[in-house]
Each structure stands twice: as structure tokens, then as C-alpha cells.
Amino acid sequence: PRRIIALDVDDDRLAFLQRRFAPLAESRGVSLDVVDAREDGVVASLVEAASEGRGADDVVMVAASADLVRQADSWLAPHGMLVLFAGLKRGTEVPVLLDRVPLGGAQYTGTSGSTMEDHRRVVAMAAAGELDPVRSLAAVAGLAAVPDGIEALMSGRYAGKIVILPRARSLPLRSVEELLELEPGLREACGPGGEWTLAAEELLAARYGA
């Protein structure tokens, strides 16, 4: 894609998106807009301006909100695809412009339709460095802190993913930013932008393996 518009309604998540993904987008020559979707009309105006009135080629909806799905449908371009990644409650009804399917080639899907070979390819791309899933990593913990990790997941404490490090058993639940400040040598073990690395995991495993 030449341009990505990333939306959220939470200040921490918006900051996380900007911090973790703006440098990556810039390095790939992709224009990235991180937008607060709480502002009325701002998204529709941005999509219209960015596409010169055509609409968005692809919309991926990861919020289980019928109202947001309705809005997202209005942003879709002819021959565009709307992916409903977050599950709406069974029985939820959302008005969408389905005449665009036969008349304009629009697509609506609620599943990735991935095969086992698709999953193998994703893993291979990550191993080859073509994909970087650790950019979504927000916090880590050892096995002893699994209950804290589950509680943090349920409450939405962190903007990104929480990973359990079995070898760092006694490591308390900490955000990556907290660990970079608290753990001597960890910043040097991470990537230049604070990206998580195997060396960082090894360092914590040596310290919290008991």
C-alpha cells in the first residue's frame, strides 16, 4: 500500500502505533496517518482527501462495533474489500451497501480463509525477516506472572501483545519500556529502535530463570 490510515479511540494505543510503526512505514516509503477516530467526521474527510474521493481500497475492522462497521462501509472504494476481523455479537445487524458487490466488485469477508500452507508461509516470512511481529510486543512476563498477564489482557492495560517467557520464570509483568529503563544492558541488547530481540530474551532468562 502507498498510504495507511490507522485508527483508534485510545490515547495509549495511538501513541503505540505512532512510536512502533511510523519509522517502519517511513523506511518502506509508505505514508502512515495515525488518527483519533473519536473526532467526528475526521476519518471520512481524510479518506476522501487521500483517495481523491474514490474511497479506501481495503478496510480492516478490528473493533466489534456495529456503528464502526457501518462507517467503515461508507469509506470503501469500488472493488474494495471490507474485512470484519473482530467478531460482532451473533444476531447483530448492520446496514451495508451490498449493491456494490454485483455492480462494483466490492468484497465483504469475515474470515481470513487461511490454509495451513498460508500459516507456514507467514512463519517463514517472519523467520526470513520479511515480517516483524515483535513490533506488536508491548509487555513480557515469566511463568509466575501468567495470572497478571491474563488480567492485563482482559483489562486492556497494554496497547500491544503480551508474551510469556518460560525461561524467565520469575520475571514480573512489565512493559517493554519499563524493562528498558529498569534492566541494565537490556537497551543495548534490543534493536536500535528498542525492538525486542533474542539477545534481550536471553538476558532476562539469565536473570530471572530461577
C-alpha positions, -999 to +999 in steps of 0.1 A: +000+000+000+011+036-006-009+050+022-022+035+055-047+053+078-046+036+113-075+044+136-081+041+173-100+057+201-075+052+229-046+076+236-021+049+246-028+028+216-025+058+193+009+066+208+020+030+205+011+029+168+030+061+161+060+050+181+063+015+168+052+018+132+058+053+119+096+046+114+089+013+096+064+030+073+089+058+065+116+032+058+093+015+033+082+047+016+046+043+029+026+072+042+011+065+076-016+086+093-024+077+129-058+092+136-080+096+166-113+082+155-132+099+183-133+132+163-165+133+143-160+132+105-122+133+106-118+098+092-143+102+064-127+135+054-092+120+055-101+090+034-119+112+008-089+136+006-063+108+005-082+089-023-094+120-042-130+109-035-125+073-046-125+057-011-103+031+006-092+000-013-091-021+019-107-016+053-098-040+081-122-037+110-107-050+143-133-033+166-165-052+174-188-022+169-218-022+145-217+016+142-180+015+132-187-012+106-214+010+092-190+039+090-162+017+075-186+005+048-191+041+037-154+046+032-150+016+008-140+022-028-154+003-058-138-031-059-126-026-023-126-052+004-141-048+039-126-074+064-146-079+096-118-093+117-134-086+151-164-107+159-197-090+163-223-105+187-245-131+170-276-115+156-261-081+152-275-063+121-255-036+102-268-018+071-242-020+043-243-011+006-245-046-008-254-034-043-217-026-047-210-063-048-226-071-082-223-036-095-189-026-083-170-057-074-168-049-037-160-078-013-171-084+023-154-111+043-154-122+080-126-147+078-090-149+066-097-182+049-061-192+057-048-227+049-020-245+068+003-235+039-006-199+044+004-202+081+037-219+071+044-190+047+038-164+074+061-182+098+088-185+070+085-148+062+089-139+099+120-161+101+134-145+070+129-110+084+102-101+058+077-097+086+084-083+121+058-095+146+077-082+176+067-047+167+034-055+183+050-066+215+041-044+244+049-064+276+066-096+288+064-117+319+077-150+333+056-181+340+050-170+376+032-138+363+008-156+340-022-145+361-011-109+360-007-112+322-043-126+318-057-098+340-038-072+319-051-088+287-087-087+300-084-051+312-066-039+280-038-025+301-013-026+272-017-014+237+001-044+221+007-080+227+018-097+260+043-125+257+052-151+284+089-161+286+090-196+301+128-194+307+125-162+327+102-178+352+103-151+380+101-121+357+072-099+368+049-085+342+065-053+327+060-032+296+090-032+272+095+005+280+097-002+318+122-030+312+144-008+291+146+016+320+149-010+348+172-037+334+209-028+329+222-038+295+187-045+281+186-014+259+219-025+243+205-060+237+175-046+219+174-032+184+182+004+176+146+015+180+141-006+211+128-036+191+128-068+210+155-094+202+165-129+211+195-113+229+171-094+251+152-126+260+185-144+267+195-116+291+162-118+310+163-156+311+198-155+327+185-131+354+150-145+361+155-181+353+151-193+389 
